[in-house]
Amino acid sequence: MATWKDLIGPLKSTPSFLHAYNLQKERRAEGVVVFPPAKDIFNAFTYTPLNKLKVVLIGQDPYHEPNQAMGLSFSVPVGVAIPPSLKNIYKELANDIAGFEIPNHGNLIPWARQGVLLLNSVLTVEQGQAGSHARIGWEEFTSAVIFELSKQCEHLVFMLFGAYAQKKGASIDGSKHLILKGAHPSPLSANQGGFFGGAYFSQCNAYLIANHIKPIDWRLPPFLDGSEEL
């Protein structure tokens, strides 16, 4: 089985990747606050080894307020208020997955470790400026990652919430993978219909089981002991 180094290593030498990576590095050097911290930019790949990959959950932009972004789409560190979109994901899970209890935190590392790639389309952002690092090259890099995953892997589940993610997933081969589409879980979109009741998470697990792959345990352990480790 290939590793992330095999799959994305060549992509890191492309002009688009180098432009995006170097620009965010330069902005930090100029004193601009950029999220997530430099060490966390590629956490989606760090926490989910390629040989464990089962699900790809595509986000758009990192959170742009202090202490939120951690390099994983939709996830925030323990102790940070759960963002509205993630609250709605939890509500849907509670209705869809037996035994799921809404946790008291938004840290999704336990999902990542089971094989859920929490991949944002854009990997950095400047404080207080949503979309500030859009169109600098990150989108080309992450689109290439998605294309390579579709081509080189089999029986992945791609969760595409909202028009942006669905456009991002246009290159996915639906004959080899399960593509689940729904409205974005943000309050505006979710409350207009198209997200709640989609049963995305049970559909995901049914597909994995049908292909003899261990399903995802979507339950998240509670935060109890004062530690940020889960």
PyMOL commands that set and color helices and strands:
alter all, ss='L'
color gray80, all
select helices_A, chain A and resi 4-8+10-13+15-29+38-40+43-47+50-52+84-96+109-114+138-152+163-168+187-191+200-210
alter helices_A, ss='H'
color red, helices_A
select strands_A, chain A and resi 34-35+55-59+116-120+125-126+157-161+178-182
alter strands_A, ss='S'
color yellow, strands_A
deselect
rebuild
show_as cartoon
